Amino acid sequence: MSRERQDDLPQDEFEDEEDTLPAEPALDLAETAPGALKAGIEVIQQFARHLPNRPGVYRMFDRAGEVLYVGKAKSLKNRVTSYARGMAHTNAVARMIAETANMEFVTTGTETEALLLESNLIKQLRPRYNVLLRDDKSFPYILLTGDHAAPAILKHRGSRHRKGDYFGPFASVWAVTRTIDALQKAFLIRTCSDSFYENRTRPCLLFQIKRCAGPCTGEISIPDYQALAGQARDFLSGRSSAVKQLLSTRMQAAAEELEFEKAARYRDRLAALSAVQAGQDINTQGVEEADVFAIDEQAGHFCVEIFFFRNHQNWGNRALFPRADRSLTPAEVLASVVAQFYDDKPPPRLVLLSHPVEEIELIGQALSARAGRKVEVAHPKRGERADLMAHAIKNAREALSRKLADNAGQSALLAALGAAFGMEKAPRRVEVYDNSHIMGTNAVGGMIVAGPDGFVKNQYRTFNISTDTIAGDDFGMMREVLTRRFAKLAKEAALLPSDEGAEGSLPAPPAAATDPDAFPSRPDLVIVDGGKGQFEAARKIMAELKATDIPLVAIAKGADRNAMRETFHMAGREPFKLQPRDPALYFIQRLRDEAHRFAIGTHRAKRKRETMKNPLDEIPGIGPSRKRALLLHFGTVKAIQRAKLDDLMRTPGVNAATAKAVHDFFHDA
């Protein structure tokens, strides 16, 4: 069945008989101008006339070219025609139709292909009328490498380009670290990089504390080490009982032969494996490999709790808080979340859902096509699966309750912040700026963002200060950072029609104007770390870029850098202080400290990169392989720098052109 996630549209049994479609209520136009609605319907009607009666994906665009919505359909013609009738169930859909200025279409062979393409486009384009995963960070995996004679066990995120066996996903890096730590003790597998391994002349500390078998220096033969890696692979693949039985047998045999130290080592390895399994909250006997999705809804907000089960072990859980229209049902939100979640990760053999989703068979077909094997998607009602689901539902409810409580406290702090600075309403987006450098070197600017959900870290930005700025000129650095930030906002505003904003100010982006739940891209309040000088520099820049309608505050540290005696600078007010016990003051200190932490952390990372920079990296044509060959042959960069051209040409793996490039780089007059 093909069903729109934002509204109730024609069911499949009516798709070939348009005259018998069930009646739908008219649009609620309380928030939609009649002229805009009519124009949107006319645009959709023009496209609907020429569409095929085939599966596919459609995209709706506004006047600025931004994607409003991505949807799939079993019949593009029938689905888009239903929009053209101007019928919908929610204000959100009414606004979406009214804003539509253009559409694009892609036909597919099957509805399954349409669902896969839809989920991919939603994650790429992030249309504001779709269900969006705001917290879907990449999940960590364990990688047992397969491109080296002595496999390593590593934490892994991102694409799977390296040869080896991947185990996961795990809910957190902590869970991965804990598991790898136990596996090191149990199987003595190395965790070092290949370059570190190749350059060892004696075992490292991990060998001394019995966390690595020491294959790098021949403390163990490669075949014996590979046998250990095979045991680790078997354990992570679900054959834990066989591995534990093998170790137990060897421990007993060593004890019978009076080799008590050897028996003790097997005992410790068994204890480490038991620690991996004992650390799980719940374990399963009948469910070997599954992801459990449970959704809870409170006050128009949704939480999806996901539990990962692999090899009869619980590998943790993660709470996601998707952005979705309040009119959607939990089952509709859950269906969209599941489709998007597996867009960039392989699905397990079993996916359990807390609600009976109407498109459950279609989702199963799509996940099976993505995985290349059968994937079962089910709504459990009894037995062990239902017990797992009940546990997941409880966690989803508790996670959403905590989130709502945190948001309520954050909203109160934002309201206090707005009152402290004389704002008519509480700010939704607060931007705080700080700079970091050492005597003007490696200077960076940092911008942190806070909103109703707390710190919005995916909105943080860093600014590399150009060398044109005078070293140590804090005012100039702040001027450069704010110029680049607000010039970008001005450029975005220029894409809007001229009547969208008030004269002398940056107009609000379309999302903020039409979707009250969308997090704005334009700040409601700007805070800079500094005194009157930084304030004047910032105010001048914002005036030049027509951003004077955004309140600006500068924070000057108190006497003796007293954290409770800060002085605030604002336009139209004398410098002032807040009461020491004012909640807004504590909140401002948190914002400033976060900005300082972010700026100085970025500066340290940049300084470290400069310090660790290898001169070979600056030579065109010198990649990792040739750099490794040169360092292995000469030992140090200084030796390479002193080497003659003939010596460079004799380096294994370095051709004559590369040798000449290296020689010329270090000897160019």
C-alpha positions in Angstrom: 0.0 0.0 0.0 1.2 3.5 -0.9 0.3 6.0 1.7 1.4 9.6 2.2 2.9 10.3 5.6 1.6 13.8 6.0 -2.0 13.3 5.1 -4.7 10.7 4.4 -4.7 10.3 0.6 -6.6 7.9 -1.7 -6.3 4.2 -0.8 -5.1 1.7 -3.4 -8.5 0.2 -4.0 -9.7 3.6 -5.3 -6.7 4.6 -7.3 -8.1 3.6 -10.7 -11.6 5.1 -9.9 -11.0 8.7 -9.1 -14.8 9.5 -9.0 -15.3 7.1 -6.1 -12.6 8.6 -3.8 -13.9 9.1 -0.2 -14.7 12.6 0.6 -11.9 14.6 2.4 -12.4 17.7 4.6 -11.4 21.0 3.0 -8.2 22.7 4.0 -8.2 24.7 7.3 -7.1 28.1 5.9 -6.7 29.8 9.3 -3.0 30.1 8.6 -3.0 30.0 4.8 -3.7 33.0 2.5 -6.4 32.1 0.0 -4.4 33.5 -2.9 -1.3 31.5 -2.0 -3.4 28.3 -1.7 -5.0 28.9 -5.1 -1.6 29.5 -6.7 -0.1 26.4 -5.1 -3.0 24.2 -6.3 -2.7 25.6 -9.9 1.0 24.7 -9.9 0.3 21.2 -8.8 -2.6 20.8 -11.3 -0.2 21.7 -14.2 2.1 18.9 -13.2 -0.6 16.4 -12.4 -2.0 16.5 -16.0 1.1 14.9 -17.5 2.2 12.4 -14.9 2.2 8.6 -15.5 0.3 6.1 -13.5 3.5 4.5 -12.2 5.4 4.3 -8.9 7.9 7.0 -8.2 9.1 9.9 -5.9 8.0 13.5 -6.1 9.6 16.6 -4.6 7.8 19.9 -3.8 9.7 23.2 -3.9 9.0 26.7 -2.7 9.8 30.0 -4.5 13.3 30.1 -3.2 14.0 26.6 -4.6 14.1 24.9 -1.2 12.6 21.4 -1.0 9.4 21.4 1.0 8.5 17.7 0.9 9.7 14.4 -0.5 7.1 11.7 -1.0 6.7 8.4 -2.7 3.6 7.0 -4.5 2.4 3.8 -6.0 0.8 6.0 -8.7 2.4 9.4 -9.2 -0.6 10.6 -11.1 -3.2 9.7 -8.5 -1.1 11.0 -5.6 -0.3 14.4 -7.1 -3.9 14.8 -8.3 -5.1 14.4 -4.7 -3.0 17.4 -3.8 -4.4 19.4 -6.8 -7.9 19.0 -5.4 -6.9 21.1 -2.4 -8.0 18.6 0.1 -6.0 17.8 3.3 -6.3 16.9 6.9 -3.8 19.2 8.6 -2.7 22.9 8.6 0.8 21.7 7.8 -0.3 20.2 4.5 -2.3 23.3 3.7 0.8 25.4 4.2 2.9 23.0 2.2 0.4 23.2 -0.8 0.2 27.0 -0.6 4.0 27.3 -0.7 4.6 24.9 -3.6 6.0 26.7 -6.6 7.6 23.8 -8.5 7.7 20.0 -8.5 10.1 17.3 -9.7 9.5 13.6 -10.3 11.4 10.4 -10.6 9.7 7.2 -11.7 10.8 3.9 -10.4 10.1 0.3 -11.4 8.4 -0.7 -8.1 7.0 0.9 -5.0 9.9 -0.7 -3.0 12.4 1.2 -5.1 10.4 4.4 -4.5 10.5 3.9 -0.8 14.3 3.4 -0.9 14.8 6.5 -3.0 12.4 8.5 -0.8 14.4 7.7 2.4 17.7 8.6 0.7 16.4 12.0 -0.5 14.9 12.8 2.8 18.2 12.3 4.6 20.1 14.3 1.9 17.6 17.2 1.5 16.0 17.3 4.9 12.7 18.9 3.8 10.9 20.7 6.6 7.5 19.0 6.1 9.0 15.4 6.3 9.7 13.5 9.5 13.4 14.2 10.1 15.9 12.4 12.3 17.6 15.2 14.2 19.8 13.0 16.4 20.8 10.2 13.9 24.5 10.3 14.4 26.6 7.6 12.9 26.8 4.5 15.1 30.1 2.9 16.1 31.2 -0.6 15.0 34.0 -3.0 15.9 36.3 -3.7 13.0 38.5 -6.8 12.9 40.8 -5.9 10.1 41.4 -8.3 7.2 44.0 -6.5 5.1 47.0 -7.4 7.4 48.7 -10.6 8.3 48.2 -9.7 12.0 44.6 -8.4 12.3 43.8 -5.5 14.6 40.6 -4.8 16.5 39.5 -1.2 16.2 36.6 1.2 16.7 35.0 2.3 13.4 32.6 4.9 12.2 31.5 5.8 8.7 31.8 4.0 5.4 33.1 0.4 5.2 35.9 0.9 2.8 38.5 -1.2 4.7 38.6 -4.9 4.3 37.7 -6.8 7.4 34.8 -8.0 9.5 32.4 -5.4 11.0 30.4 -6.1 14.1 27.6 -3.7 15.3 26.1 -1.3 15.5 26.7 -0.4 19.1 24.7 2.2 20.8 27.7 4.2 22.0 31.4 4.5 21.8 31.5 3.6 25.5 30.0 0.2 24.7 32.5 -0.4 21.9 35.4 0.6 24.1 34.3 -1.7 27.0 33.9 -4.6 24.6 37.3 -4.1 22.9 38.9 -3.8 26.3 37.5 -7.2 27.3 38.4 -8.8 24.0 42.0 -7.6 24.3 42.2 -9.4 27.7 40.5 -12.5 26.3 42.2 -12.9 22.9 45.3 -10.6 23.1 44.5 -8.8 19.8 46.4 -5.7 18.9 44.7 -2.3 18.7 47.7 -0.4 17.2 47.8 1.1 13.7 49.6 -0.7 10.9 52.4 2.0 10.8 53.0 1.6 14.6 53.1 -2.2 14.2 55.6 -2.0 11.3 58.1 0.2 13.2 58.3 -1.8 16.4 61.6 -3.2 17.5 60.5 -4.4 20.9 57.0 -5.1 22.4 55.0 -2.2 23.7 53.4 -1.8 27.1 50.3 -3.7 26.1 52.3 -6.9 25.7 53.8 -6.4 29.2 50.4 -6.1 30.8 49.1 -9.1 28.8 46.7 -7.2 26.6 48.5 -8.1 23.3 50.2 -11.2 22.1 53.1 -9.2 20.5 53.0 -10.3 16.9 54.9 -7.2 15.8 58.2 -8.5 17.3 57.6 -12.2 16.9 56.6 -12.9 20.5 53.9 -15.1 18.9 54.0 -16.7 15.5 51.6 -15.2 12.8 49.6 -18.5 12.5 49.1 -18.7 16.2 48.1 -15.0 16.3 45.7 -15.5 13.5 44.1 -18.4 15.5 43.5 -15.9 18.3 41.9 -13.5 15.9 39.7 -16.3 14.6 38.5 -17.0 18.1 37.7 -13.3 18.6 35.8 -13.4 15.3 33.9 -16.5 16.3 32.9 -14.9 19.7 31.6 -11.7 18.0 29.8 -13.7 15.4 27.7 -15.5 18.0 29.7 -18.6 18.6 30.6 -17.6 22.1 29.7 -20.9 23.7 32.2 -22.8 21.5 34.9 -20.3 22.2 34.3 -20.5 26.0 34.2 -24.2 25.9 37.6 -24.3 24.1 39.2 -22.0 26.6 37.7 -24.0 29.5 39.0 -27.3 28.1 42.5 -25.8 27.7 42.4 -24.4 31.2 41.5 -27.9 32.6 44.2 -29.5 30.6 46.9 -27.0 31.8 45.8 -27.6 35.4 46.0 -31.3 35.0 49.6 -30.9 33.7 50.4 -28.7 36.7 51.0 -25.7 34.4 49.2 -23.4 36.8 50.4 -20.1 35.3 49.1 -21.2 31.9 45.8 -22.3 33.4 45.5 -18.9 35.2 45.9 -17.1 31.9 43.0 -19.2 30.4 41.0 -18.4 33.5 41.5 -14.7 33.1 40.5 -14.9 29.4 37.3 -16.7 30.4 36.6 -14.1 33.0 37.0 -11.3 30.4 34.5 -13.0 28.0 32.0 -13.4 30.9 32.4 -9.7 31.6 31.3 -8.9 28.1 28.1 -10.9 28.4 27.4 -10.0 32.1 27.6 -6.3 31.2 24.4 -6.5 29.1 21.1 -5.3 30.7 19.1 -8.0 29.0 20.0 -11.0 26.9 17.9 -13.1 24.7 17.7 -16.8 23.9 15.2 -16.8 21.0 16.3 -13.6 19.3 19.8 -13.8 17.9 20.0 -10.7 15.7 17.4 -7.9 15.8 16.8 -4.2 16.2 13.8 -3.2 18.4 12.1 0.1 17.6 9.7 1.5 20.2 8.0 4.9 19.9 6.3 7.1 22.5 4.4 10.3 22.0 3.7 13.0 24.6 2.4 16.6 24.0 3.0 16.4 20.3 6.6 15.2 20.7 8.0 11.8 19.7 10.8 9.6 21.0 12.0 6.4 19.2 14.1 4.1 21.4 16.2 1.5 19.5 17.7 -1.6 21.1 20.4 -3.5 19.2 20.7 -7.3 19.7 23.4 -9.2 18.1 24.5 -12.8 18.8 22.0 -13.1 21.6 23.6 -10.1 23.3 22.3 -6.6 24.0 24.7 -4.1 22.4 23.0 -1.1 23.9 20.2 1.3 23.0 19.8 4.9 21.7 17.0 7.4 21.9 16.1 9.4 18.8 13.9 12.5 18.8 12.5 13.0 15.3 11.0 16.2 14.2 7.5 15.5 13.0 4.2 17.3 12.5 1.9 17.0 15.6 -0.9 15.6 13.5 0.9 12.5 12.6 0.3 9.2 14.4 3.1 7.3 16.2 2.8 4.6 13.6 3.3 7.0 10.7 6.4 8.6 12.4 7.8 5.2 13.2 7.5 4.0 9.6 9.4 7.0 8.3 12.1 6.7 11.0 12.7 3.0 10.2 13.0 3.7 6.5 15.5 6.6 7.0 17.5 4.8 9.7 18.7 2.1 7.4 19.6 4.4 4.6 23.3 4.3 5.5 23.6 1.1 7.6 22.8 -2.6 7.0 19.6 -3.9 8.6 19.6 -7.0 10.8 17.6 -10.1 10.0 14.8 -9.0 12.3 13.3 -5.6 12.9 10.6 -5.3 15.6 8.2 -2.4 15.7 6.1 -1.3 18.7 3.1 -0.2 16.5 1.3 -2.0 13.6 2.6 0.0 10.6 0.4 -0.1 7.5 3.3 -0.4 5.2 5.1 -3.1 7.2 5.3 -5.5 4.2 6.7 -2.7 1.9 9.3 -1.7 4.5 10.3 -5.4 4.8 10.7 -5.7 1.1 12.8 -2.4 0.9 15.1 -3.5 3.8 15.5 -7.0 2.2 16.5 -5.3 -1.1 19.0 -3.1 0.7 20.5 -6.0 2.6 20.5 -8.5 -0.2 18.8 -11.1 2.0 15.5 -11.7 3.8 14.7 -9.1 6.5 11.7 -9.7 8.6 9.8 -6.7 9.9 7.2 -7.6 12.6 5.0 -6.1 15.3 5.3 -8.6 18.2 2.2 -9.5 20.3 3.3 -12.3 22.6 6.3 -14.3 23.8 9.9 -13.2 24.2 9.7 -10.6 21.4 6.8 -8.9 23.1 8.8 -8.8 26.4 11.6 -7.1 24.6 9.2 -4.6 23.1 7.7 -3.8 26.5 11.1 -3.1 27.8 11.9 -0.8 24.9 8.5 1.0 25.2 9.2 1.7 28.8 12.6 3.2 27.9 11.1 5.3 25.2 8.5 6.7 27.6 11.2 7.5 30.2 13.6 9.1 27.7 10.9 11.4 26.3 9.8 12.4 29.8 13.4 13.4 30.6 13.7 15.3 27.4 10.5 17.2 27.9 11.6 18.1 31.5 15.0 19.3 30.3 13.3 21.4 27.5 10.9 22.9 30.0 13.9 24.0 32.2 15.8 25.3 29.1 12.7 27.3 28.0 12.6 28.9 31.4 16.2 29.9 31.1 15.7 31.4 27.7 12.8 33.3 29.0 14.9 34.6 31.9 17.7 35.5 29.4 15.2 37.5 27.2 13.9 39.3 30.3 17.4 40.2 31.5 18.2 41.9 28.2 14.8 43.6 27.7 13.6 41.4 24.8 9.9 41.2 24.0 10.0 37.4 23.9 12.3 34.6 24.7 15.0 34.0 22.1 14.9 30.6 20.3 18.4 30.8 18.8 21.3 32.3 20.8 24.7 32.6 19.1 27.8 33.1 21.3 31.2 34.0 19.8 34.7 33.8 21.2 38.3 33.8 19.7 41.4 31.9 20.7 45.0 32.3 19.7 48.5 32.5 21.2 50.2 35.8 20.3 48.1 35.9 17.2 49.2 32.5 15.9 46.8 29.8 14.8 43.9 32.2 15.5 40.4 30.8 15.3 36.9 32.0 16.0 34.2 29.9 17.4 30.4 30.2 17.3 28.2 28.0 19.6 24.4 27.9 19.4 21.8 27.3 22.1 18.1 26.9 21.8 15.1 25.3 23.4 16.7 21.8 23.3 20.0 23.0 24.8 23.3 23.3 23.0 22.7 22.7 19.2 26.1 21.2 18.4 25.4 20.5 14.7 25.1 24.3 14.3 28.5 25.1 15.8 30.9 26.8 13.4 34.6 27.5 13.4 36.3 30.4 11.6 40.0 30.3 10.6 41.2 33.8 11.1 43.0 35.1 8.0 46.7 36.1 8.1 45.6 39.6 7.0 44.4 40.3 10.5 47.1 41.8 12.7 48.5 39.3 15.2 46.8 39.8 18.6 44.2 42.2 17.3 41.2 40.8 19.2 38.9 43.5 17.8 39.9 42.7 14.2 39.4 39.0 14.8 35.9 39.5 16.1 35.2 41.8 13.2 36.3 39.2 10.7 34.3 36.4 12.3 31.1 38.4 12.5 31.6 39.8 8.9 31.8 36.3 7.5 28.8 35.0 9.6 26.4 37.9 8.8 27.5 38.2 5.2 26.4 34.6 4.8 23.0 35.5 6.4 22.7 38.5 4.1 23.4 36.3 1.1 20.7 33.8 2.1 18.3 36.7 2.7 19.0 38.0 -0.8 17.5 34.9 -2.3 14.1 35.9 -0.9 11.7 38.4 -2.7 12.4 41.9 -1.7 9.1 42.3 0.3 9.9 39.4 2.6 11.7 41.5 5.3 11.5 44.9 6.9 13.7 47.6 5.4 17.1 47.8 7.2 17.0 44.3 8.6 17.8 40.8 7.4 14.5 39.0 6.5 13.7 35.8 8.3 14.4 32.6 6.3 11.3 30.8 4.9 11.5 27.9 7.4 11.2 30.3 10.3 8.3 32.1 8.7 6.2 29.1 7.8 7.2 26.3 10.2 7.0 27.4 13.8 8.6 24.2 15.0 11.7 24.5 12.8 14.9 25.7 14.5 15.8 29.1 13.0 19.0 29.7 11.1 19.0 33.4 12.0 19.9 34.3 15.6 17.5 36.0 18.0 20.3 37.1 20.2 24.1 37.5 19.7 26.6 37.4 22.6 30.3 38.2 22.2 32.9 37.5 24.8 34.6 40.9 25.5 34.2 44.4 26.7 33.2 47.7 25.1 35.8 47.4 22.3 34.4 44.0 21.1 30.9 45.4 21.5 31.6 48.4 19.3 33.4 46.3 16.7 30.5 43.9 16.6 27.8 46.6 16.5 29.5 48.3 13.5 29.7 45.1 11.5 26.0 44.2 12.2 25.0 47.7 11.2 26.9 47.5 7.9 25.1 44.2 7.2 21.7 45.5 8.2 21.4 43.2 11.2 20.6 46.0 13.8 17.3 44.3 14.7 19.2 41.4 16.3 20.0 42.2 20.0 23.7 42.3 20.6 25.3 41.8 24.1 29.0 41.8 25.1 30.2 40.2 28.3 33.2 41.8 30.1 34.8 39.8 32.9 34.5 41.2 36.4 37.3 42.6 38.5 39.9 39.9 39.2 38.0 37.8 36.6 35.3 37.2 39.2 32.8 34.9 37.6 29.8 36.6 39.4 30.6 40.2 38.6 30.4 40.3 34.8 29.5 43.6 33.1 27.1 43.6 30.1 27.2 46.1 27.2 24.1 46.7 25.1 23.0 49.4 22.7 20.9 52.1 24.3 21.8 51.1 27.9 24.6 51.9 30.3 26.9 49.1 31.2 25.1 46.9 33.8 25.4 43.9 36.0 22.9 41.1 36.9 22.2 40.0 40.4 24.6 37.3 41.6 21.9 34.8 42.1 20.0 35.5 39.0 19.3 32.3 37.0 20.0 34.2 33.8 23.5 35.0 35.0 24.3 31.3 35.6 22.9 30.5 32.1 25.0 33.2 30.5 28.1 31.9 32.2 27.3 28.4 30.9 27.0 29.8 27.4 30.3 31.8 27.6 32.2 28.8 29.1 30.9 26.6 26.3 32.0 29.1 23.7 35.4 29.4 25.3 35.7 25.6 25.5 34.8 25.2 21.8 37.1 28.0 20.6 40.2 26.9 22.6 39.6 23.3 21.7 39.5 24.2 18.0 42.7 26.3 18.5 44.5 23.5 20.2 43.6 21.1 17.5 44.8 23.5 14.8 48.0 24.2 16.7 48.6 20.4 17.1 48.2 19.9 13.4 50.7 22.6 12.7 53.1 21.2 15.2 52.8 17.6 13.9 52.8 18.7 10.3 55.3 16.7 8.2 57.2 18.7 5.5 56.6 15.7 3.1 52.9 16.4 3.2 53.6 19.7 1.4 55.3 18.1 -1.6 52.9 17.5 -4.6 52.7 13.8 -5.5 53.9 12.5 -2.2 51.1 10.3 -0.8 51.1 8.0 2.3 52.8 5.1 0.5 55.7 7.1 -0.8 56.1 9.0 2.4 56.2 5.7 4.3 58.8 4.3 1.9 61.0 7.4 2.3 60.8 7.3 6.1 61.5 3.6 6.3 64.5 4.0 4.0 66.0 7.1 5.6 64.6 7.0 9.1 63.9 10.7 9.6 62.8 13.8 7.7 66.1 15.5 8.4 67.9 12.5 6.7 65.6 12.9 3.7 66.3 16.6 3.6 70.1 16.0 3.6 70.0 13.1 1.0 71.4 13.5 -2.5 69.3 13.0 -5.5 71.0 9.6 -6.3 70.2 8.4 -2.8 66.6 9.4 -3.1 66.3 7.6 -6.5 67.6 4.4 -4.9 64.7 4.3 -2.4 62.4 1.3 -3.0 59.0 2.4 -4.3 60.1 5.9 -5.3 60.5 6.7 -9.0 62.9 9.3 -10.5 60.2 12.0 -10.8 59.2 11.7 -7.2 62.9 11.7 -6.1 63.5 14.9 -8.0 60.4 16.5 -6.6 61.6 15.7 -3.0 65.1 16.9 -3.7 64.0 20.1 -5.4 61.6 20.9 -2.5 64.4 20.8 0.1 67.1 22.3 -2.1 65.3 24.9 -4.0 67.3 28.2 -3.7 
